[in-house]
Amino acid sequence: MASLSISTPIKPSFLRSTHHRRSHEPRPFYAAPKRASPRTQALSSSSQFVSPFLSALEAPVNSGMGGSDAMGLLMGERILFLGGEITDLMADVVLSQLLLLDAQDHSKDIRLYINSAGGSLSATMAIYDVIQMVKSDVSTIAVGTAASNAALILGSGTRGKRFAMPNARIMLHQPTGSASGQVRAVEYHAIELLQNKNNVIRLISGFTGRPFSQVKKDIDRDFYMGPAEAVAYGVIDGILDEDKMIPIQPVVGRVKPKIDYTKAAKNPTYLRPEIPDDEIY
């Protein structure tokens, strides 16, 4: 039986000089092993690959500096980020962050940046309900894309504090799903899908102020909007440009945006023809 010499310690795999990894070696989720003590771990200068969402939960949000990573630092400033596919894991993390920040100080706003193309409807409903439940005002900001279920979370923010960046895109549509199996099972599943669709329409109608029938017609297909259209439709309340809130009709002398959002909002290229101009404006 071969023996290991204690005079020559074995280097961890992530410190190898070569950049090649053997095909049969799995890529670790946590690249670095646990340290012997928290103090040793805190003083260690070696980097770790940790999930940004999980590490944000471990950040000491009481301090002004936050955690040791980007997510932790942002959470220390009451800034949260929802990016990628909305899954149950992401929902659990966002819920935990919202509840924690609200419990610490519900008199301060929570800013939630959204860059997502959607995901699980049940996970989205969980985030939506908690945003409505917390006492803190939740300011939602769309960056990049807020599509499908992510647009529901965007619209769920506190009225007057829902924004989008100038180049963001927002998309609303009806839920999708499929069913297979016995006829009775398919019938029950179809009923559930219709209930989900009506619930989504009800939520959109609630935070936009649009009639149920109009929303039902609008989301029969993918309904894409720019920031100005989203303001006009009621999904958001303003556009952020260089950290300034720009309303759909900027006040002369106070805010001078680089883009004429009023002109862009009336561009027939981007307006849906079935919605009259007098109904929007």
SEGU-649987 format. One record per residue: residue in one letter; z, x, y of N, C-alpha, C, O, CB in turn. Coordinates in pm, whole numbers, padded with zeros to 5 digits, always signed. Glycine has a CB too. Layout:
// residues N
AZXYZXYZXYZXYZXY ...
END
This chain:
// residues 281
M+00000+00085-00120+00000+00000+00000+00000+00089+00125+00080+00181+00138+00124-00096+00000 A-00090+00058+00213-00100+00139+00334+00015+00106+00427+00065-00006+00429-00234+00116+00406 S+00057+00205+00504+00167+00187+00599+00120+00215+00740+00025+00291+00760+00287+00277+00563 L+00186+00155+00836+00151+00174+00976+00245+00276+01038+00365+00273+01014+00158+00041+01054 S+00189+00366+01115+00269+00469+01182+00320+00414+01314+00243+00358+01392+00187+00597+01204 I+00448+00430+01340+00504+00379+01465+00479+00473+01580+00508+00440+01695+00653+00355+01451 S+00426+00591+01551+00400+00687+01659+00275+00654+01736+00258+00700+01849+00389+00826+01602 T+00186+00575+01677+00061+00537+01743+00056+00386+01753+00012+00321+01658-00063+00592+01667 P+00097+00328+01863+00097+00181+01874-00045+00126+01875-00138+00191+01923+00171+00136+02000 I-00059+00008+01821-00189-00058+01815-00213-00130+01946-00127-00204+01994-00198-00156+01696 K-00328-00108+02005-00362-00173+02131-00406-00316+02104-00472-00342+02004-00472-00095+02206 P-00371-00410+02193-00419-00547+02177-00571-00551+02186-00634-00463+02243-00357-00639+02283 S-00628-00658+02127-00774-00667+02121-00836-00677+02260-00949-00632+02280-00815-00787+02039 F-00763-00735+02356-00824-00754+02488-00822-00627+02571-00875-00626+02682-00753-00865+02564 L-00763-00518+02520-00763-00390+02592-00862-00292+02533-00864-00175+02572-00624-00330+02592 R-00946-00338+02438-01045-00247+02379-01143-00199+02486-01174-00271+02581-01120-00316+02265 S-01190-00077+02467-01282-00019+02565-01420-00081+02555-01494-00081+02653-01291+00130+02547 T-01456-00133+02438-01589-00191+02422-01587-00336+02466-01483-00402+02464-01635-00181+02275 H-01703-00385+02507-01716-00522+02552-01765-00614+02442-01783-00733+02465-01809-00530+02670 H-01787-00561+02322-01838-00641+02213-01723-00699+02133-01622-00632+02113-01930-00558+02122 R-01736-00822+02089-01637-00890+02008-01699-00923+01873-01812-00971+01867-01585-01018+02078 R-01628-00898+01767-01679-00930+01635-01700-01080+01621-01624-01160+01675-01584-00878+01526 S-01805-01115+01548-01842-01255+01538-01737-01338+01467-01723-01457+01496-01973-01268+01467 H-01661-01276+01372-01563-01354+01297-01430-01366+01367-01341-01435+01319-01543-01293+01161 E-01413-01299+01481-01288-01306+01554-01291-01423+01652-01378-01426+01740-01260-01174+01628 P-01200-01519+01641-01200-01632+01735-01159-01588+01874-01080-01495+01891-01106-01742+01686 R-01213-01655+01974-01177-01626+02112-01044-01694+02142-01035-01816+02130-01288-01674+02212 P-00942-01620+02180-00810-01682+02201-00807-01765+02328-00870-01730+02428-00702-01574+02207 F-00734-01877+02323-00715-01960+02442-00621-01891+02540-00644-01894+02660-00661-02099+02404 Y-00514-01829+02487-00425-01745+02566-00449-01602+02521-00410-01565+02410-00275-01788+02550 A-00511-01523+02604-00551-01390+02561-00432-01296+02543-00435-01208+02457-00648-01331+02660 A-00328-01313+02624-00216-01220+02619-00100-01281+02542-00072-01399+02558-00172-01181+02760 P-00031-01203+02459+00085-01255+02387+00202-01275+02481+00203-01223+02593+00125-01160+02273 K+00302-01350+02435+00421-01375+02516+00501-01247+02533+00511-01165+02442+00507-01484+02452 R+00559-01231+02651+00640-01113+02677+00781-01132+02618+00819-01243+02580+00648-01086+02829 A+00854-01023+02613+00987-01029+02554+01083-01110+02639+01173-01175+02585+01042-00889+02534 S+01066-01109+02770+01157-01181+02857+01080-01230+02979+00978-01171+03014+01278-01093+02899 P+01129-01337+03045+01060-01386+03165+01051-01281+03275+00951-01275+03346+01131-01507+03219 R+01155-01197+03289+01153-01095+03393+01045-00993+03365+00972-00951+03455+01290-01025+03404 T+01035-00952+03239+00929-00857+03202+00793-00918+03224+00700-00851+03269+00945-00812+03057 Q+00781-01046+03191+00653-01114+03210+00618-01123+03358+00501-01106+03394+00656-01253+03148 A+00715-01151+03443+00689-01163+03586+00650-01030+03648+00569-01026+03741+00810-01218+03658 L+00707-00920+03597+00680-00789+03653+00555-00724+03594+00508-00622+03643+00798-00698+03633 S+00503-00785+03489+00386-00726+03423+00264-00742+03511+00243-00846+03573+00362-00791+03285 S+00184-00639+03516+00062-00644+03599-00060-00680+03518-00169-00691+03575+00040-00511+03667 S-00048-00697+03387-00163-00730+03304-00201-00875+03327-00113-00960+03344-00134-00704+03155 S-00330-00904+03327-00380-01038+03353-00380-01119+03224-00385-01065+03114-00520-01033+03414 Q-00375-01252+03241-00379-01344+03129-00486-01447+03155-00516-01483+03269-00242-01411+03106 F-00544-01494+03044-00638-01606+03055-00564-01732+03015-00536-01753+02897-00766-01583+02967 V-00532-01815+03113-00455-01935+03087-00531-02053+03146-00601-02039+03247-00312-01925+03147 S-00519-02167+03084-00582-02286+03137-00534-02312+03278-00413-02317+03300-00554-02407+03047 P-00624-02330+03375-00580-02351+03514-00499-02478+03530-00410-02484+03614-00699-02356+03606 F-00528-02581+03450-00455-02706+03462-00313-02692+03409-00218-02740+03470-00528-02818+03389 L-00298-02625+03293-00165-02609+03236-00080-02514+03319+00040-02536+03335-00174-02559+03093 S-00142-02409+03372-00064-02314+03451-00018-02375+03582+00085-02335+03636-00145-02189+03478 A-00093-02472+03634-00052-02537+03758+00077-02615+03740+00157-02627+03833-00162-02630+03809 L+00098-02669+03619+00221-02743+03594+00342-02652+03594+00453-02695+03628+00212-02815+03462 E+00322-02523+03557+00432-02429+03550+00461-02364+03685+00552-02282+03695+00403-02324+03447 A+00383-02399+03788+00400-02334+03919+00525-02385+03987+00554-02505+03982+00278-02358+04008 P+00601-02296+04052+00720-02339+04126+00680-02401+04258+00672-02332+04360+00815-02221+04151 V+00655-02532+04259+00602-02598+04378+00707-02610+04488+00673-02650+04599+00549-02735+04343 N+00833-02578+04461+00933-02584+04567+00909-02478+04673+00937-02499+04791+01072-02567+04509 S+00857-02364+04630+00835-02255+04724+00704-02275+04797+00612-02339+04747+00835-02121+04653 G+00697-02220+04916+00576-02235+04994+00459-02159+04936+00344-02193+04963+00599-02191+05133 M+00486-02056+04856+00378-01975+04802+00319-02033+04675+00211-01992+04635+00427-01837+04775 G+00386-02129+04610+00333-02187+04489+00342-02093+04373+00431-02009+04368+00191-02229+04510 G+00249-02105+04277+00251-02023+04157+00175-01895+04175+00138-01858+04287+00194-02100+04040 S+00153-01826+04063+00088-01696+04068-00062-01708+04054-00132-01606+04061+00142-01606+03961 D-00116-01828+04034-00259-01846+04019-00308-01944+04125-00229-01999+04201-00295-01896+03877 A-00441-01964+04129-00500-02048+04234-00449-02192+04226-00413-02250+04328-00652-02046+04224 M-00447-02248+04105-00402-02386+04090-00256-02402+04133-00219-02500+04199-00419-02432+03945 G-00173-02305+04097-00033-02312+04136-00014-02300+04285+00069-02371+04343+00045-02205+04066 L-00090-02211+04349-00081-02196+04494-00124-02324+04565-00062-02365+04663-00167-02079+04541 L-00231-02387+04515-00277-02511+04576-00175-02622+04557-00151-02701+04649-00411-02553+04516 M-00116-02628+04440-00016-02732+04414+00105-02714+04505+00167-02812+04546+00027-02730+04267 G+00138-02589+04536+00247-02564+04629+00218-02620+04767+00311-02649+04843+00274-02418+04639 E+00090-02635+04801+00050-02694+04928+00017-02842+04914-00041-02902+05005-00070-02620+04986 R+00053-02902+04799+00029-03044+04770-00120-03074+04765-00165-03180+04809+00096-03133+04874 I-00196-02979+04711-00340-02996+04693-00370-02993+04544-00333-02898+04475-00420-02885+04769 L-00436-03096+04494-00473-03106+04353-00624-03105+04341-00696-03137+04436-00413-03233+04288 F-00672-03068+04223-00816-03059+04200-00850-03128+04069-00789-03100+03966-00864-02912+04198 L-00948-03217+04073-00998-03284+03954-01143-03245+03938-01229-03289+04014-00982-03440+03965 G-01171-03161+03839-01307-03112+03818-01348-03121+03673-01264-03113+03583-01319-02970+03866 G-01477-03139+03651-01528-03146+03514-01512-03285+03455-01488-03383+03527-01458-03045+03427 E-01524-03292+03324-01515-03421+03254-01372-03474+03257-01276-03399+03236-01563-03406+03109 I-01358-03601+03284-01226-03665+03286-01186-03698+03143-01239-03791+03083-01227-03794+03376 T-01094-03622+03089-01046-03641+02953-00899-03683+02956-00837-03688+03062-01063-03511+02870 D-00846-03715+02838-00704-03751+02830-00615-03634+02872-00513-03654+02937-00669-03796+02687 L-00655-03511+02835-00576-03394+02873-00575-03376+03024-00470-03352+03084-00632-03268+02806 M-00693-03388+03086-00698-03375+03232-00617-03485+03299-00546-03460+03397-00844-03379+03281 A-00626-03607+03245-00550-03718+03304-00401-03692+03295-00328-03717+03392-00585-03849+03233 D-00353-03642+03181-00210-03613+03166-00164-03509+03268-00056-03521+03324-00180-03564+03025 V-00248-03408+03291-00210-03303+03386-00207-03358+03529-00112-03332+03603-00308-03185+03377 V-00311-03432+03567-00316-03488+03702-00202-03587+03724-00141-03589+03831-00452-03558+03727 L-00172-03668+03623-00060-03762+03634+00071-03688+03655+00152-03726+03740-00052-03851+03510 S+00092-03583+03577+00216-03505+03589+00228-03444+03728+00336-03444+03787+00221-03395+03483 Q+00117-03392+03781+00120-03332+03913+00147-03435+04021+00225-03411+04113-00012-03260+03941 L+00082-03551+04011+00104-03657+04110+00250-03705+04109+00311-03719+04215+00011-03775+04083 L+00303-03728+03991+00440-03777+03981+00541-03673+04029+00640-03707+04093+00472-03817+03837 L+00514-03546+03998+00605-03440+04040+00607-03426+04192+00714-03421+04253+00566-03308+03976 L+00489-03420+04253+00482-03406+04399+00541-03528+04469+00606-03515+04572+00338-03384+04444 D+00518-03646+04413+00573-03767+04473+00724-03770+04462+00792-03816+04554+00513-03891+04406 A+00778-03722+04351+00923-03720+04334+00989-03619+04427+01102-03639+04470+00959-03688+04190 Q+00920-03511+04458+00978-03408+04545+00984-03454+04690+01085-03434+04757+00897-03280+04536 D+00876-03515+04739+00875-03560+04879+00763-03662+04894+00646-03626+04908+00855-03439+04979 H+00799-03789+04892+00697-03894+04902+00657-03924+05046+00574-04011+05070+00746-04021+04835 S+00716-03852+05142+00678-03872+05282+00556-03789+05322+00499-03809+05429+00795-03837+05373 K+00517-03695+05236+00402-03609+05265+00282-03652+05182+00296-03702+05070+00437-03462+05237 D+00163-03631+05238+00040-03668+05169+00011-03573+05054+00054-03457+05052-00077-03668+05267 I-00062-03625+04957-00117-03545+04847-00268-03547+04860-00328-03655+04870-00070-03600+04706 R-00330-03431+04862-00475-03423+04872-00535-03396+04735-00497-03300+04667-00517-03312+04972 L-00628-03480+04695-00692-03469+04564-00842-03446+04584-00914-03536+04626-00667-03597+04479 Y-00887-03324+04552-01030-03290+04560-01097-03326+04428-01044-03295+04321-01050-03139+04594 I-01213-03390+04436-01281-03442+04317-01421-03383+04309-01499-03394+04404-01287-03596+04320 N-01452-03322+04198-01588-03274+04168-01612-03300+04020-01590-03213+03937-01605-03120+04203 S-01656-03421+03988-01666-03463+03849-01779-03564+03834-01807-03642+03924-01533-03522+03800 A-01842-03561+03717-01947-03657+03684-01893-03772+03600-01971-03851+03547-02060-03589+03609 G-01760-03784+03588-01702-03895+03515-01643-03852+03382-01619-03734+03358-01805-04002+03492 G-01621-03950+03296-01562-03922+03165-01501-04046+03105-01558-04155+03115-01457-03813+03177 S-01384-04030+03044-01318-04139+02973-01271-04247+03070-01210-04218+03172-01199-04085+02893 L-01302-04373+03036-01261-04484+03122-01110-04505+03115-01046-04533+03217-01334-04613+03083 S-01052-04493+02996-00907-04512+02983-00830-04405+03059-00729-04434+03122-00866-04510+02835 A-00878-04280+03054-00813-04172+03131-00827-04197+03280-00735-04170+03357-00874-04036+03094 T-00943-04249+03321-00964-04280+03462-00870-04390+03510-00814-04381+03619-01109-04321+03486 M-00854-04493+03428-00764-04603+03465-00620-04555+03478-00545-04604+03563-00773-04716+03362 A-00581-04459+03394-00445-04404+03404-00425-04335+03539-00323-04356+03605-00418-04306+03289 I-00522-04252+03579-00512-04184+03709-00515-04286+03823-00439-04274+03918-00627-04082+03725 Y-00603-04384+03812-00616-04486+03916-00483-04559+03938-00439-04575+04051-00726-04588+03879 D-00420-04602+03829-00296-04679+03840-00183-04596+03898-00103-04646+03977-00256-04734+03704 V-00174-04469+03860-00067-04384+03912-00087-04357+04061+00010-04351+04136-00059-04252+03834 I-00212-04340+04104-00238-04322+04248-00191-04443+04326-00138-04430+04436-00389-04297+04273 Q-00210-04562+04268-00162-04683+04335-00010-04694+04331+00051-04756+04418-00225-04807+04272 M+00052-04635+04229+00196-04650+04209+00279-04556+04296+00384-04595+04346+00229-04627+04065 V+00233-04432+04314+00315-04334+04385+00334-04377+04530+00248-04444+04588+00251-04193+04378 K+00446-04337+04588+00477-04372+04726+00402-04284+04826+00375-04326+04938+00626-04362+04751 S+00368-04163+04785+00295-04072+04874+00154-04124+04898+00092-04183+04809+00289-03930+04814 D+00104-04103+05019-00037-04131+05045-00121-04026+04974-00094-03906+04983-00066-04131+05198 V-00223-04072+04902-00312-03982+04829-00447-03981+04899-00517-04081+04901-00327-04025+04679 S-00481-03867+04957-00610-03849+05023-00709-03793+04923-00689-03684+04870-00597-03756+05148 T-00816-03868+04896-00918-03824+04801-01037-03767+04876-01081-03823+04977-00963-03941+04710 I-01090-03656+04827-01200-03586+04893-01305-03551+04789-01275-03481+04692-01151-03458+04968 A-01427-03599+04807-01537-03570+04715-01606-03441+04757-01647-03427+04872-01638-03686+04710 V-01618-03348+04665-01693-03225+04686-01793-03212+04572-01757-03230+04456-01598-03099+04694 G-01917-03182+04605-02017-03170+04499-02061-03307+04452-02153-03366+04508-01963-03089+04383 T-01997-03357+04347-02034-03484+04286-01910-03565+04252-01814-03512+04196-02120-03462+04161 A-01913-03691+04286-01812-03786+04240-01888-03905+04183-01920-04000+04254-01713-03831+04357 A-01917-03898+04055-02004-03996+03991-01929-04073+03884-01830-04025+03829-02127-03929+03932 S-01979-04193+03855-01926-04274+03746-01777-04300+03767-01737-04348+03873-01951-04206+03610 N-01695-04268+03668-01551-04293+03679-01485-04210+03789-01384-04252+03845-01483-04264+03547 A-01540-04094+03820-01484-04012+03928-01496-04083+04062-01411-04064+04150-01555-03875+03934 A-01600-04165+04079-01614-04242+04203-01505-04347+04215-01464-04382+04326-01752-04307+04209 L-01457-04399+04101-01346-04494+04105-01219-04427+04156-01145-04485+04236-01321-04554+03965 I-01195-04304+04110-01078-04231+04157-01093-04197+04305-00995-04201+04380-01058-04102+04075 L-01215-04166+04347-01239-04138+04489-01204-04259+04574-01139-04245+04678-01386-04098+04512 G-01247-04376+04531-01219-04497+04608-01077-04547+04597-01036-04633+04674-01310-04604+04564 S-01000-04492+04501-00862-04538+04481-00764-04477+04579-00647-04515+04582-00818-04507+04341 G-00809-04382+04660-00719-04316+04755-00668-04411+04862-00713-04525+04873-00789-04200+04819 T-00575-04362+04941-00516-04442+05048-00622-04477+05152-00701-04391+05193-00399-04366+05114 R-00625-04602+05194-00722-04647+05294-00710-04563+05421-00601-04539+05472-00703-04797+05326 G-00825-04520+05469-00829-04435+05587-00820-04288+05556-00834-04205+05646-00719-04473+05678 K-00795-04252+05428-00780-04112+05389-00870-04078+05270-00837-03991+05190-00635-04082+05355 R-00982-04148+05260-01081-04120+05155-01203-04056+05221-01266-04117+05308-01120-04251+05077 F-01237-03935+05180-01341-03860+05248-01440-03800+05149-01420-03803+05027-01279-03750+05333 A-01548-03746+05205-01647-03670+05128-01698-03557+05215-01704-03570+05338-01764-03761+05079 M-01735-03447+05153-01797-03338+05225-01941-03375+05260-01998-03464+05196-01791-03207+05143 P-02002-03310+05358-02135-03351+05405-02242-03352+05297-02335-03434+05304-02179-03262+05515 N-02234-03264+05198-02338-03255+05095-02295-03314+04961-02361-03289+04860-02378-03111+05076 A-02188-03390+04960-02143-03453+04835-02233-03571+04800-02297-03630+04887-01996-03498+04847 R-02235-03604+04672-02309-03720+04624-02212-03809+04546-02131-03761+04466-02430-03678+04535 I-02223-03939+04570-02137-04037+04503-02227-04132+04424-02332-04174+04473-02048-04115+04605 M-02185-04166+04303-02264-04256+04220-02174-04357+04150-02073-04321+04090-02346-04178+04117 L-02211-04483+04160-02142-04591+04090-02235-04651+03986-02355-04664+04010-02093-04700+04189 H-02181-04688+03871-02257-04762+03771-02161-04834+03678-02039-04813+03684-02351-04668+03691 Q-02215-04919+03593-02132-04995+03500-02093-04908+03381-02162-04811+03351-02204-05121+03453 P-01983-04941+03314-01942-04862+03198-02047-04866+03087-02122-04962+03075-01808-04911+03144 T-02050-04761+03008-02140-04753+02895-02059-04749+02766-01944-04705+02765-02233-04629+02905 G-02120-04796+02658-02053-04795+02529-02147-04842+02420-02256-04891+02449-01928-04883+02532 S-02106-04827+02298-02186-04869+02183-02093-04918+02075-01973-04889+02076-02276-04753+02130 A-02148-04993+01980-02069-05048+01871-02150-05043+01743-02272-05055+01745-02024-05192+01902 S-02081-05026+01632-02145-05025+01500-02045-05076+01398-01925-05080+01423-02195-04883+01463 G-02097-05116+01282-02011-05167+01177-02044-05311+01145-02157-05355+01162-01865-05155+01216 Q-01945-05385+01097-01965-05524+01062-01991-05608+01187-01952-05571+01298-01845-05578+00986 V-02057-05721+01166-02096-05806+01278-01973-05851+01358-01976-05850+01481-02173-05928+01229 R-01866-05889+01290-01746-05934+01359-01687-05822+01445-01642-05846+01557-01643-05984+01259 A-01687-05700+01391-01634-05587+01467-01719-05559+01589-01667-05527+01696-01627-05461+01378 V-01851-05571+01575-01941-05550+01688-01917-05656+01795-01922-05625+01915-02088-05552+01642 E-01893-05779+01755-01867-05886+01851-01740-05859+01932-01739-05873+02054-01856-06021+01779 Y-01634-05819+01862-01510-05789+01932-01527-05671+02027-01474-05670+02138-01398-05760+01832 H-01603-05570+01981-01624-05453+02066-01706-05490+02188-01682-05438+02297-01692-05340+01986 A-01804-05578+02170-01886-05621+02284-01801-05697+02386-01822-05682+02507-02002-05710+02236 I-01707-05777+02338-01617-05849+02430-01533-05750+02510-01513-05768+02630-01526-05945+02352 E-01485-05645+02444-01405-05543+02513-01489-05470+02618-01440-05442+02727-01348-05443+02413 L-01614-05440+02585-01702-05372+02681-01726-05460+02804-01727-05410+02916-01836-05336+02614 L-01745-05590+02783-01765-05681+02895-01640-05690+02982-01649-05698+03104-01804-05820+02845 Q-01523-05689+02918-01399-05690+02996-01384-05563+03078-01340-05567+03193-01279-05707+02903 N-01421-05450+03018-01416-05324+03093-01511-05328+03212-01478-05281+03321-01451-05205+03002 K-01630-05383+03191-01727-05392+03300-01673-05479+03413-01681-05442+03530-01861-05449+03249 N-01618-05594+03379-01564-05683+03483-01446-05619+03555-01429-05639+03676-01521-05816+03421 N-01367-05542+03483-01253-05475+03546-01301-05369+03645-01246-05357+03755-01163-05411+03440 V-01404-05293+03606-01460-05192+03697-01518-05259+03821-01498-05210+03933-01568-05109+03625 I-01591-05369+03802-01648-05440+03917-01536-05491+04008-01548-05484+04131-01735-05558+03869 R-01428-05541+03949-01316-05591+04028-01253-05479+04111-01219-05500+04228-01210-05654+03937 L-01237-05361+04052-01177-05249+04125-01267-05205+04240-01221-05183+04351-01151-05132+04030 I-01397-05191+04211-01491-05149+04316-01494-05252+04429-01494-05216+04547-01633-05131+04258 S-01495-05380+04392-01494-05485+04493-01367-05479+04577-01369-05509+04696-01507-05622+04428 G-01256-05440+04514-01129-05433+04585-01124-05323+04688-01080-05347+04801-01018-05415+04489 F-01168-05201+04652-01154-05091+04749-01273-05077+04842-01268-04999+04937-01133-04960+04677 T-01382-05152+04818-01495-05150+04910-01499-05272+05000-01559-05268+05108-01624-05139+04834 G-01437-05382+04957-01444-05506+05032-01572-05582+05009-01599-05680+05079-01430-05477+05177 R-01652-05540+04913-01777-05607+04881-01752-05724+04786-01659-05720+04706-01878-05508+04819 P-01834-05828+04794-01819-05940+04701-01842-05897+04556-01919-05805+04529-01915-06054+04737 F-01774-05965+04465-01786-05933+04322-01932-05942+04277-01979-05856+04202-01699-06028+04239 S-02002-06045+04322-02141-06065+04280-02232-05953+04329-02323-05911+04258-02192-06199+04330 Q-02207-05905+04450-02291-05797+04503-02266-05667+04427-02361-05596+04393-02265-05776+04652 V-02139-05635+04400-02108-05513+04326-02168-05520+04187-02221-05421+04137-01956-05492+04318 K-02159-05636+04124-02216-05652+03990-02365-05623+03990-02417-05562+03897-02191-05794+03938 K-02434-05666+04094-02577-05640+04105-02605-05494+04136-02699-05436+04082-02640-05729+04212 D-02524-05434+04223-02549-05296+04266-02531-05196+04153-02605-05097+04147-02456-05261+04380 I-02435-05219+04064-02407-05119+03961-02479-05148+03830-02449-05086+03728-02258-05111+03936 D-02575-05241+03832-02655-05263+03711-02733-05138+03673-02767-05117+03557-02751-05381+03731 R-02761-05055+03773-02822-04924+03749-02744-04821+03830-02659-04856+03911-02975-04924+03787 D-02775-04696+03806-02704-04590+03879-02726-04607+04029-02839-04607+04077-02753-04450+03832 F-02617-04621+04102-02620-04646+04246-02575-04519+04317-02455-04496+04333-02530-04768+04285 Y-02673-04436+04359-02643-04309+04425-02627-04330+04575-02698-04410+04637-02755-04206+04396 M-02533-04257+04631-02506-04266+04775-02477-04129+04831-02415-04045+04765-02390-04362+04803 G-02521-04107+04954-02475-03992+05029-02345-04026+05100-02300-04140+05091-02582-03945+05129 P-02285-03930+05169-02158-03959+05237-02167-04073+05338-02078-04157+05345-02109-03835+05308 A-02275-04076+05417-02288-04182+05517-02301-04318+05452-02241-04416+05498-02408-04155+05608 E-02379-04326+05344-02394-04453+05273-02262-04495+05208-02229-04613+05204-02503-04443+05167 A-02188-04396+05158-02059-04428+05095-01961-04483+05197-01881-04571+05165-02001-04303+05028 V-01965-04431+05320-01881-04487+05426-01924-04630+05457-01840-04719+05470-01889-04400+05554 A-02054-04651+05467-02104-04784+05498-02072-04884+05388-02044-05001+05416-02255-04779+05521 Y-02076-04839+05263-02050-04929+05151-01901-04956+05133-01862-05058+05077-02107-04871+05022 G-01817-04863+05180-01673-04883+05171-01603-04799+05067-01483-04816+05044-01645-05023+05144 V-01676-04707+05002-01613-04621+04902-01521-04519+04968-01412-04491+04918-01719-04549+04817 I-01564-04464+05082-01484-04367+05155-01471-04413+05300-01534-04510+05342-01548-04224+05148 D-01389-04340+05375-01361-04379+05514-01418-04284+05617-01421-04317+05735-01214-04391+05533 G-01462-04166+05576-01514-04070+05671-01573-03950+05601-01565-03937+05479-01407-04027+05767 I-01632-03863+05680-01697-03742+05629-01627-03622+05689-01601-03617+05809-01850-03742+05664 L-01597-03525+05605-01532-03402+05651-01638-03297+05678-01720-03267+05592-01430-03352+05547 D-01635-03241+05797-01728-03134+05835-01648-03028+05910-01598-03053+06019-01847-03189+05922 E-01636-02910+05849-01557-02802+05907-01414-02848+05934-01358-02826+06042-01622-02752+06037 D-01355-02913+05832-01215-02956+05836-01189-03058+05946-01076-03070+05994-01125-02836+05855 K-01294-03133+05986-01277-03240+06083-01330-03369+06022-01430-03368+05950-01350-03207+06217 M-01263-03479+06050-01307-03607+06000-01410-03666+06095-01385-03682+06214-01188-03703+05983 I-01527-03699+06040-01636-03752+06121-01661-03896+06078-01704-03919+05965-01765-03666+06106 P-01636-03994+06163-01663-04133+06127-01813-04159+06124-01892-04072+06162-01595-04229+06225 I-01852-04277+06079-01994-04309+06068-02059-04314+06206-02179-04290+06220-02014-04444+05996 Q-01979-04346+06309-02027-04343+06447-01932-04253+06526-01832-04301+06579-02035-04487+06509 P-01960-04123+06534-01867-04028+06597-01837-04065+06742-01924-04114+06814-01924-03887+06592 V-01715-04040+06782-01674-04066+06920-01726-03952+07007-01698-03835+06981-01518-04078+06931 V-01802-03986+07110-01862-03885+07196-01752-03808+07269-01658-03867+07323-01959-03950+07298 G-01764-03675+07268-01668-03591+07336-01553-03545+07250-01485-03449+07285-01616-03662+07452 R-01528-03611+07136-01418-03572+07047-01470-03492+06928-01419-03384+06899-01342-03696+06998 V-01569-03545+06862-01624-03478+06745-01774-03469+06761-01841-03569+06787-01587-03553+06613 K-01827-03350+06745-01971-03329+06756-02022-03270+06625-02025-03148+06609-02004-03236+06877 P-02061-03354+06533-02107-03304+06403-02243-03238+06414-02322-03268+06504-02113-03417+06302 K-02269-03148+06322-02399-03082+06318-02507-03175+06265-02625-03157+06293-02392-02956+06233 I-02465-03275+06187-02559-03369+06127-02542-03504+06195-02430-03548+06219-02537-03381+05974 D-02654-03570+06226-02648-03704+06284-02631-03803+06169-02730-03851+06113-02777-03735+06368 Y-02506-03834+06135-02479-03919+06020-02523-04063+06045-02561-04133+05951-02332-03914+05985 T-02516-04107+06169-02560-04243+06200-02709-04259+06173-02752-04360+06117-02527-04279+06346 K-02787-04160+06213-02931-04164+06188-02960-04152+06039-03050-04219+05987-03001-04052+06265 A-02884-04067+05971-02906-04050+05828-02872-04177+05751-02937-04209+05652-02823-03934+05775 A-02771-04249+05796-02730-04371+05726-02835-04480+05736-02842-04566+05648-02598-04421+05782 K-02917-04479+05842-03019-04581+05861-03155-04539+05807-03254-04611+05822-03031-04615+06007 N-03160-04424+05744-03286-04377+05687-03325-04468+05571-03248-04478+05474-03274-04229+05640 P-03440-04534+05576-03478-04627+05468-03498-04559+05334-03499-04625+05230-03605-04701+05505 T-03513-04427+05334-03531-04355+05208-03407-04365+05121-03416-04364+04998-03564-04209+05234 Y-03291-04374+05183-03165-04371+05109-03099-04507+05097-03003-04522+05021-03071-04275+05175 L-03147-04607+05170-03086-04739+05164-03149-04823+05054-03269-04816+05031-03099-04810+05299 R-03067-04901+04986-03119-04992+04885-03184-05111+04955-03122-05171+05042-03006-05040+04787 P-03308-05146+04919-03379-05251+04993-03316-05389+04976-03332-05474+05063-03523-05256+04948 E-03243-05414+04864-03189-05547+04842-03063-05574+04925-03013-05686+04924-03159-05566+04696 I-03011-05474+04996-02892-05493+05079-02936-05498+05225-02981-05396+05277-02787-05379+05056 P-02926-05612+05292-02970-05620+05432-02889-05527+05521-02772-05501+05497-02959-05764+05483 D-02956-05478+05627-02890-05388+05720-02773-05457+05790-02669-05395+05813-02989-05337+05823 D-02789-05586+05824-02682-05653+05896-02559-05672+05807-02448-05687+05859-02730-05788+05948 E-02575-05671+05675-02459-05684+05586-02383-05553+05576-02262-05552+05559-02504-05729+05447 I-02456-05441+05587-02391-05310+05578-02322-05277+05709-02207-05232+05709-02492-05201+05541 Y-02390-05297+05820-02338-05253+05949-02286-05370+06032-02239-05351+06144-02446-05179+06026 
END
